[in-house]
Amino acid sequence: MKHTFIVPDMTCGHCVKMITQAVQAADADAQVHADTQTHQVTVETMQLDEAAVLLLLQEAGYTPNVA
């Protein structure tokens, strides 16, 4: 499944690293693609639904919106 979010407070490489680690802690096989220019995060995972990914991003300290 592919889930796309807009994360307005993702602004740098450190943010990308934190988001990637948060998702991959729950699903080590998840693919995370993040663009700091557009603030878009796309997560490809077979184990996590959209609500679970949204919660993981929030728990990492970000304010994601479903794109």
N, C-alpha and C positions, 0 to 999 in steps of 0.2 A: 504494500500500500504506500502511496505517496501522499504526504501531508505538507501543505505550504502555509507558512505564517509570515506576517509582517511583524518585525521586532524593532520598533523605533529606537529603543535604547541600546541596540547592538551597534557599536560605533568603531570597534577596533579589532585587531587580531586576537587580543586577550579575550574579548567577548566571544568571538568565534570558538576559541579553544574551550572556554567554560561551557558553552552551549553543546558543543560536540561531546565533551566529557560527560555532561549530564545525561544526554540521550544514550550514549554508548554504555553508561553504567547500568542502564535498564535493559538494553539490547546491544550486545557487543557487535552484532552483525549489521546494525543500522548504518546507513549511509547518510551523512549530514552534509549538505551544501549550503553555505552561507555567503551572502554578498553584502558587505558593509556599505556599499554605495546605495543599493536599493533597500537595504534593511530586510531583505527576504531570506528566509530560512526554509529549505526543503528537506524533509526527512523521509527517507525510503526505509520502511521497516515491515517485516511480516509479523512481528510480535506485539506492536503497540498500536492502539487506535488513536484517533485524533485527540480525544479528550486526555488520554494518558500523556501524549507528547506535550500538549498544552500545559498540563500540570507540571511536567518536568521542567519546562522552560520557566514557568512561574517560580518554582522552587529554587531554580538557579539564580533568581533575582531579576528576571526580565519581565517585560509586559507585552507578551505576544498577542496578536490578533489573528484570527483565521483569515487567510487571503481568499 
